Amino acid sequence: MKTQRKIKRDASATLYEEAKQYFPGGVNSPVRAFKSVSGPPLFIKSGNGCRIFDEDDNSYIDFCCSWGPLILGHNNEQIRDFVIDTINKGTSFGAPTKLGNQLGKLILDNNRFIDKLRFVSSGTEAVMSAIRLARGFTGRNKIIKFEGCYHGHVDSLLVKAGSGLATFGESTSAGIPDAFIKETIVLPLNDPKMLSEVMEKHGQDVAAIIIEPVPANNGLLLQDKSFLECLRIKCHKYGALLIFDEVINGFRIGFEGAAGHYGIQPDIITYGKIIGGGMPVGAYGASKAIMDHVAPDGPVYQAGTLSANPVAMAAGYAALQQLLADGFYETLAQKTEDFIKIILDHADQKGYELSIPHIGSIFWIAFTKEEIKSAEQIDPASMEKFKILHHELLQRGVYLGPSGYEVGFVSAAHKQEDLEEAAAYICEALNEIEW
Ligand SMILES: *Cc1c(COP(=O)(O)O)cnc(C)c1O
């Protein structure tokens, strides 16, 4: 295969310079600034199927997929048509709509783990609301989270493990009051012993344990099922709620997300990303007994001007309906498997220290052969290799999220030949790294 050389980023560079006058760092979400890879960020003009096109008219096979929502690829015909149809009747009324019912029913009819849900407009909002609900339901304040899980930019969750004792956290952002940090306990992933010790000490004060059951925001840190079961048992034992943050897992690892994959019943589940079919939608759901605590039925307040607006509901409905087709997830997982195998076979043949942890259509390129299950196992030095890989892939027309800590996504729009083409470029790009 001939190596493509696509090096012009002039239009993107010019737009980026302009954007810096308007937005902090020139962007509206930090990772987009390309700080940990080289060159200016690409300004994307359009997307179709598995490809995106930048303002310099370069095309890329896209494995970022808007950070996960686009499980059907870009510009999906059914989503587009239904959205346009809906937009023709107005965008938002701040009143209930039939479309909201339809999406709610579609989700609840096909999910054994929640009885009711509430739509919001982002993953962060879903998590923030779920935390408030857990606190309102239990009358307790403390939250346990895990190092290496991301839950959006919720104040009390922008906390990482401090040096020393696991129970003393440090904020990962300025502007978080110490009083909030004190209510958050940060533990290492996949460590049932540490969890037991901390629950023994603080269990009576813990409102909720929150986890990404398949942590996919800091590498892909696949957990032992027994660890997730341990969370379930400890929450029952101490009367805390178990929150699965499925903003990235939901509708990705099967329609029922990670709860369905592992067969574990959490108390509250949060959704985002795929649920909106590319529009801003989030949701949190739980049993009827827990959701009865949400206003106006109960005392936990939560509201939203644009929540469940019909355009977003239409996009979500048109997307999720397609995911229910027979064999949808099996086909996607098999394609992902085949794609990864091409790369791994090449890496093994060359003796590269590389592995690609994956589940369903999520994959992560790890520059080690070690099995990685917790954040501290990731070697920051390996990110230099990712930087080279990222650069070489842009030259060849393959787009990965601009950080080595980010996972990649395969969509239903990636056809076998697209994946074979991308895999060949990835093999070439790996050859450019000094191992
Ligand atoms: C993306 C993500 C969030 C935040 O969602 P936003 O829509 O970006 O606010 C929260 N939790 C998890 C697990 C995520 O992957």
The ligand as a Tripos MOL2 file, in Angstrom:
@<TRIPOS>MOLECULE
LIG
   15    15     1     0     0
SMALL
NO_CHARGES

@<TRIPOS>ATOM
      1 C1        -17.8910   11.8360   28.5250 C.3       1 LIG1
      2 C2        -18.1360   11.3810   29.9120 C.ar      1 LIG1
      3 C3        -18.7330   12.2140   30.8770 C.ar      1 LIG1
      4 C4        -19.0550   13.6580   30.6070 C.3       1 LIG1
      5 O1        -19.9940   13.8080   29.6000 O.3       1 LIG1
      6 P1        -20.1340   15.2510   28.8810 P.3       1 LIG1
      7 O2        -21.2730   15.0590   27.9460 O.co2     1 LIG1
      8 O3        -18.8190   15.5020   28.2210 O.co2     1 LIG1
      9 O4        -20.4240   16.2360   29.9560 O.co2     1 LIG1
     10 C5        -19.0210   11.6670   32.1080 C.ar      1 LIG1
     11 N1        -18.7270   10.3910   32.3970 N.ar      1 LIG1
     12 C6        -18.1490    9.5730   31.5090 C.ar      1 LIG1
     13 C7        -17.8740    8.1560   31.8740 C.3       1 LIG1
     14 C8        -17.8120   10.0370   30.2350 C.ar      1 LIG1
     15 O5        -17.2180    9.2270   29.3690 O.3       1 LIG1
@<TRIPOS>BOND
     1     1     2 1
     2     2     3 ar
     3     2    14 ar
     4     3     4 1
     5     3    10 ar
     6     4     5 1
     7     5     6 1
     8     6     7 2
     9     6     8 1
    10     6     9 1
    11    10    11 ar
    12    11    12 ar
    13    12    13 1
    14    12    14 ar
    15    14    15 1
@<TRIPOS>SUBSTRUCTURE
     1 LIG1         1 GROUP 0 **** ****
